[in-house]
């Protein structure tokens, strides 16, 4: 038996693993936090222990996994996907997991191991796994983004289309799914996610789609972090300020979004010129900083050039004698 800390989105959980008598390397992790809350609420300790034991015995041998599907890069690489989360609340994972930051968001990676009626099973890509694979962080990012289109394509729909899909969610109608950018209607708000609606905020890593959205909204657009599963796109032509949008997101996160699904309280925009996601309202500030750095570099180059020119002038016309 082992108790260890497990880093999840925006939180750290206490996980209990109970080994298998036959030495099975894959066993379920039972998170104890909710049981502790039940204990604080007055539930008998013996009943809690019985519940934990039942979970463990019910899942004996239910997880079938070939370890090579994780350790062998040639097998695993086709199932690596990215996940976008808030950077600040997940900084504890930076030391253990390869990542990439953009604004105050972070991109981590996971290997999809399959799914069933209980949900999706995956394992995080760690530095240890990266060393075992002998590949770089840049390679993992490239592979993960490429896999999105094949495994869980991005979707971009109007809010009206999204609501209609939710109303008929029980109907398996693949034709109603809008992949890529195929939206003719003009609406104040759009939903950017993926076909599975799971970890769909990663769709903002789809550079081709972001470029298409940028072409559609020439005036620019805001990216609202609805959750780790989707973002909302609001054209800048709408009479909404960044302050208003951030207040709206903060209130919704505090009242409607569960902590493990929260993405951020900030608003973002797409910098089409540099092909990157930035905090809303920071573009001009970034341009000013870049202009300042460029000006200082040019001044330094001019200073060095002047010094070199002066050195040449000192030696001009001077006759030198050979050294014997």
Secondary structure, DSSP 8 states (H G I E B T S, - for coil): -EEEEEEETTEEEEEEE---TT--S---EEE-HHHHHHHHTT--HHHHHHHHHHHHHHTTTT----THHHH-HHHHGGGEEEEEEESGGGGGGTTTS--EEETTEEEEEEEEEEEETTEEEEEE--HHHHHHHT--HHHHHHHHHHHHHHHS-EEEEEHHHHHHHHHTTTS--GGG--BEE---S--S-EEEEETT-SSGGGGGG-HHHHHHHHHH-TT-EEEEEEETTEEEEEETTSS--HHHHHHHHHHHHHHTS-GGG---SSEEEEETTTTEEEETT-HHHHHHHHHHHHHHHHHHHHHHHHHHHHHHHHHTT-------
